[in-house]
Structure formats: structure tokens, C-alpha cells
Amino acid sequence: MTNSTNPITNDPQTEEKKLFDIPKSILSDNDKPTIVILTPELNDPMFADFWRFNFDELACKFAEFGIIAISAPWMTTPLSCNSTNKFIYIANLAWGYHYRPDQWDTWLHNWPKEIKLINSPSLLQWNTRKTYLQDLQKADVQIIPTLYIESFDEKVLINAAKHFGVSDLIVKPQVSACSFNIVRVLVDSNDFASAPRSMSPSEAVAELTRLDAAHSPMMIQPFMSSVVQEGEISVFVFDGKVSHAVRSNTQPDDYRVQFEHGGVTTAQKELSYEMIELVHQALAVCPETPVYARVDMIRNNIIGKFCVIEVELIEPNLFLQYAPDGGTAFVHAILRVSGLNSP
């Protein structure tokens, strides 16, 4: 069920626009809204197989409510056709936007106000750069301590280690996903055996220079060993209500929890009061209430409390296979904010 239609052609990057066919049965049935789930490019080498699996799961769930769902690469939308059919767009599979941050920003800025995009363009813009964590910190929400820098070198890393009082650092872009361009750095330490996939400051600078990221806006955080010992907790909230949660763990020879790096995710059946409170505190800082959200947290080894590592409002993997209702709450949330009654 991966259909789409002709995109509008009045933006400067029309060479990337592609033509898609949309079934006539959809165009002729004006009584039914059509959900358009935004995706990467159809043949994206990193996400091609995985997004299709997730799309099919979502499309089947919408079909249970008599709603048709189609897919379209985010950069080709909003779709244009000669039908009065109502399209509702959801950004939750727009993986890979961080590879094109400028195009993504322009796309959000130019999104027509009269066309429904979930989450809203303004909320997606706020969430694109992880500097939004500063808003949480100002509201006294516990986050992992973070320094924000515009470029970095060995001296910056040495100073960051002194600032945090640690030798083990994480460096990552301010616009990122899936541990994109992330490095682990040991400062004034040679204990690489106990710090999997870590680098010296000079190696880290060389690596990010090779990746053309050394002069991009970055973040530096103290590495929290709890991510290896306990894993990362992700809590999913639809329309302001907690749906389910998962725990993601690393492989023994890695520090990253994402499946691309061998991470293993399982259901987190119980949430503590501390976890739930942290989730609601974090979402209360958002400029508006998200229709869907994932709040990622790990334990801060220094203070012993859970801290927000990320609030994902754009394209979180929803792990609906672990939701007690299989995703019904997600569909209800989409339909409610779209002014539609659940069939």
C-alpha cells in the first residue's frame, strides 16, 4: 500500500519530485479521508525495507477503522490532484530528514496552513534541533547535562571533560537521528578496552572531519554508563495519554541502543512514578501538545535519577507491537485531532 500522486511543482527543488499514481478508487470516494504517511525516498538505501514494514503495520491499523492510508516521500508533499479528497499527513515515518536539514527546514516553513500535518509544522520545527533540550532545562526538567557548540577541536573536548568532571564524553550533531555521526571520546584516559568504540580526542576530530561534521553545530554530553547497564527507556504518548513503553539495550561491544547498531528492544511493562512524571514534565514544555510523542530517558549516574535524553516528535519508531492495543490509541489520536469520529 505504497501509493501517492503528483506533487506540487512550485518549490525550487522540483528535480527531486517524482510522479506517483494514486488509485482511482481513492480519488472517487470523497466521503473517506485519506491518511498520507510521510516516508523517506522510496528506494532510500538505509530505510527502504524498514519503513515499508512499519507503513504496512500502520496502514492495516487504519484500515480496521475504514480509513485508507497511503505513503509518500516527505519531500514530494503535499500531494496535488484534481480531487476534493481530504488528505491528512503524518510525519512519523519521515526518516532521514536529518540528512537534508536545510531542505527539511524549508519544507516545514512552506507547508500550507490549510493542510493538516501531524505533528504540526511549528512543533516539528521546534523539535528538529536538539537545542530544544534547553527549554526543558529552563523549566527544571531533568536532562542529561549538555554543552552546545558550533564547531569543535581537541581543546573543546578537553575543556568539556573538565567542565563535566569526567573523562568519557559523547559528541553528536544537534540535528540527528539513529546515532548519526555520534562519537564516544575518552579524554586523558587510555582505557579503551572498557569503553567500546571510543576514540581519543585527536581520533574523534579526525573522524568528524572525515564525516564533514567537525564544523557543524554539535552537542557534548558526559557518557552515562547506565545506557549499557540498564538500557534506554522510551515512553510513547498519544493525545496526552501514555500508551506503552520499551527498553532498548546495547550489544556488549557497543554503546548505542538503535537497531542499526545491534540494539535489542523489549517491552517495558511497568513504569515507575518517576518515569511517568518525567514524561509529563517534558511534554508540558512543548510549544503545543503533541499528537504523538516518544520520550527517551536514561539514568544519570551522577545524581541517580532518570533524565530525558530526547523528546521525539517527528519520526519515532512507535514499536506498536508492544502496545497493549496494537496501535488503536494512535489511530484514535490522529482521527480526533483531524476532526474525524472513530468509525
Secondary structure as GFF3:
##gff-version 3
##sequence-region A 1 343
A	DSSP	three_ten_helix	14	16	.	.	.	ID=ss1
A	DSSP	alpha_helix	24	28	.	.	.	ID=ss2
A	DSSP	beta_strand	34	39	.	.	.	ID=ss3
A	DSSP	alpha_helix	48	63	.	.	.	ID=ss4
A	DSSP	beta_strand	68	73	.	.	.	ID=ss5
A	DSSP	three_ten_helix	74	76	.	.	.	ID=ss6
A	DSSP	beta_strand	87	90	.	.	.	ID=ss7
A	DSSP	three_ten_helix	97	99	.	.	.	ID=ss8
A	DSSP	alpha_helix	101	109	.	.	.	ID=ss9
A	DSSP	beta_strand	117	118	.	.	.	ID=ss10
A	DSSP	alpha_helix	121	128	.	.	.	ID=ss11
A	DSSP	three_ten_helix	130	132	.	.	.	ID=ss12
A	DSSP	alpha_helix	133	138	.	.	.	ID=ss13
A	DSSP	beta_strand	147	149	.	.	.	ID=ss14
A	DSSP	alpha_helix	154	164	.	.	.	ID=ss15
A	DSSP	beta_strand	168	173	.	.	.	ID=ss16
A	DSSP	beta_strand	183	186	.	.	.	ID=ss17
A	DSSP	three_ten_helix	192	194	.	.	.	ID=ss18
A	DSSP	beta_strand	198	199	.	.	.	ID=ss19
A	DSSP	alpha_helix	201	210	.	.	.	ID=ss20
A	DSSP	beta_strand	218	222	.	.	.	ID=ss21
A	DSSP	alpha_helix	226	229	.	.	.	ID=ss22
A	DSSP	beta_strand	232	238	.	.	.	ID=ss23
A	DSSP	beta_strand	241	249	.	.	.	ID=ss24
A	DSSP	three_ten_helix	259	261	.	.	.	ID=ss25
A	DSSP	beta_strand	264	267	.	.	.	ID=ss26
A	DSSP	alpha_helix	273	284	.	.	.	ID=ss27
A	DSSP	beta_strand	292	299	.	.	.	ID=ss28
A	DSSP	beta_strand	306	312	.	.	.	ID=ss29
A	DSSP	three_ten_helix	320	322	.	.	.	ID=ss30
A	DSSP	alpha_helix	328	337	.	.	.	ID=ss31
###
